[in-house]
């Protein structure tokens, strides 16, 4: 699990992610449902390759992602790496 200072520093390097309890959270908004689904499919492939699976919801063009490392009890480097990968996918 990251220390407070590591988490603060990690969040500062990410766009739009915020801490929410023992997780980091971001809502992505896309042009339409198809774009949101493309993002979900691509992000799922990255997450699966990392063996690190997000909690997420999709409502039409919005995808809300919550990342935490359950077995560590909070946010770890894995969460920051996956968040950065998701940002890259969303920004095309």
C-alpha positions in Angstrom: 0.0 0.0 0.0 1.2 3.5 -0.8 2.1 6.0 1.9 0.0 9.2 2.1 2.8 11.2 0.4 3.3 8.6 -2.4 -0.5 8.6 -3.0 -0.6 12.4 -3.1 2.3 12.5 -5.5 0.8 9.8 -7.7 -2.5 11.5 -7.9 -0.8 14.8 -8.8 0.6 13.1 -11.9 -2.8 11.8 -13.0 -5.5 13.8 -14.7 -8.9 13.9 -12.9 -8.4 11.0 -10.4 -9.3 11.6 -6.8 -9.0 9.6 -3.6 -12.2 8.1 -2.3 -11.5 6.1 0.9 -9.1 3.2 0.1 -9.4 3.7 -3.6 -8.8 6.2 -6.5 -11.8 7.1 -8.7 -12.4 8.8 -12.0 -15.4 9.3 -14.3 -14.6 9.2 -18.0 -17.1 10.8 -20.5 -17.0 9.7 -24.1 -18.8 10.9 -27.2 -21.3 8.0 -27.2 -22.0 4.5 -26.0 -19.8 2.9 -28.7 -16.8 5.0 -27.6 -17.4 4.1 -23.9 -17.6 0.4 -24.8 -14.4 0.6 -26.9 -12.6 2.1 -23.8 -14.0 -0.6 -21.5 -12.9 -3.4 -23.9 -9.4 -2.0 -24.3 -9.0 -1.2 -20.6 -10.2 -4.7 -19.7 -7.4 -6.2 -21.8 -4.8 -4.1 -20.1 -6.2 -4.8 -16.6 -6.4 -8.6 -17.4 -2.8 -8.6 -18.6 -1.8 -6.9 -15.3 -4.0 -9.3 -13.3 -5.4 -6.2 -11.7 -9.2 -5.8 -12.2 -11.1 -2.5 -11.7 -14.5 -1.9 -10.2 -16.4 0.1 -12.8 -19.8 1.1 -14.1 -21.0 2.2 -17.5 -24.1 4.4 -18.2 -24.3 5.3 -21.9 -21.3 7.5 -22.5 -20.0 7.6 -18.9 -17.6 5.1 -17.3 -16.8 5.4 -13.6 -13.7 3.6 -12.5 -12.7 2.7 -9.0 -9.2 1.3 -8.4 -7.9 -0.4 -5.2 -5.7 -3.3 -4.5 -8.0 -5.4 -2.3 -5.3 -7.8 -0.9 -3.2 -4.8 0.1 -6.1 -2.9 1.7 -5.7 0.2 -0.4 -4.0 2.0 -3.3 -0.8 0.5 -4.6 1.5 1.2 -7.5 -0.6 -1.2 -9.6 -3.5 1.2 -9.3 -1.5 4.2 -10.4 -0.1 2.2 -13.4 -3.6 1.1 -14.4 -5.0 4.6 -14.0 -2.3 6.0 -16.2 -2.9 3.3 -18.8 -6.7 4.1 -18.8 -6.0 7.8 -19.2 -3.8 7.0 -22.2 -6.6 4.9 -23.7 -9.2 7.6 -23.1 -7.1 10.2 -24.7 -6.5 8.1 -27.7 
